[in-house]
């Protein structure tokens, strides 16, 4: 399977329905952000409770959102969109988080969001064409990132298993995944090589976690039975109903907060259904990818592979999104992100609108139940944290390696020197740009520098 994209594999030129969908969705997400009902940035969501309750000003919340999002917008979202020709959530949703919170008036928020949507659909193609016309075409060079991203990303379940369950199980998972990748490439060359490996890896992780929780619950029940046996007295029997009545839960401030947050979100269920319909429609149009690997797969036209990748990511984010939503009263703009893989696979836009609305309705209504279930499965909660960490680590390495490959493609050794130097300088300066976005941003800056050197007759572009 070829994993490096052709230069013209996908275009940032959109049809009128696609343009309208992006603009309207950006207007809607900015409005929802202004209402403090949902934000895309998981890091900003925990701060939303103080904003909702009036303990944080709008300007202070805007500063928090901008500080957490700017690096991803300009360092990851824009470079990924330009290199793949596919929109992504960092470019579409993070700016509307900021614009919605920034807006002092409710009516202004959707206008600002729509304006950003217009910038995306009308401005990106011009920037893309301009970059391709430069002597050093760093946008085409960035397509070198696809191979390491697609293949290294497949290893995130192995890292998660190793961190949570030790080297032995991690080693077994690594061998299994390697065998599955080789088998997929040999037997099904048109299939994304990491799809089956990731599926088995995630299932192994979940299986280990559930088995551990079941063993722990069995041990706890046995210990409770053993402790209760000698104390089977009238006093013990009399105390049992008081414990079973849930009085402590009723007085638990966190339980009260979770209940209030869930009720607040259910109050706006129709608005969330419209949001789910819009996000699912955008995914169904195949101009949007929910992640780094997904964007390259969408650009290649491998929609089933993209759906599998984003579906496996869901397991790492459901506990995070559910708990932060219940604690803060603000949901995720993309919900549990289930609408991404569903949208990729749906055959028509009308079905995407209906299914997306229903999926979001189910998610919002099930939040309280999900919170209770997660409270009973601590190992599963831990698995989601390990999954998110593993995803970040594998993608961080893949993006760095891919960026150096892009640097070599556009400038040889000098390109590697500039891009690698910019990345290391960012590290030395305390990561002015977040690590995940630093390498792609360095490729763009390095490409601009190489073009300047070319115009000064100090550099000859690498051929091919």
Order of alpha helices (4+ residues) and beta strands (2+ residues): alpha-beta-alpha-alpha-alpha-alpha-beta-alpha-alpha-alpha-alpha-alpha-alpha-alpha-alpha-alpha-alpha-alpha-beta-alpha-alpha-beta-alpha-alpha-alpha-alpha-alpha
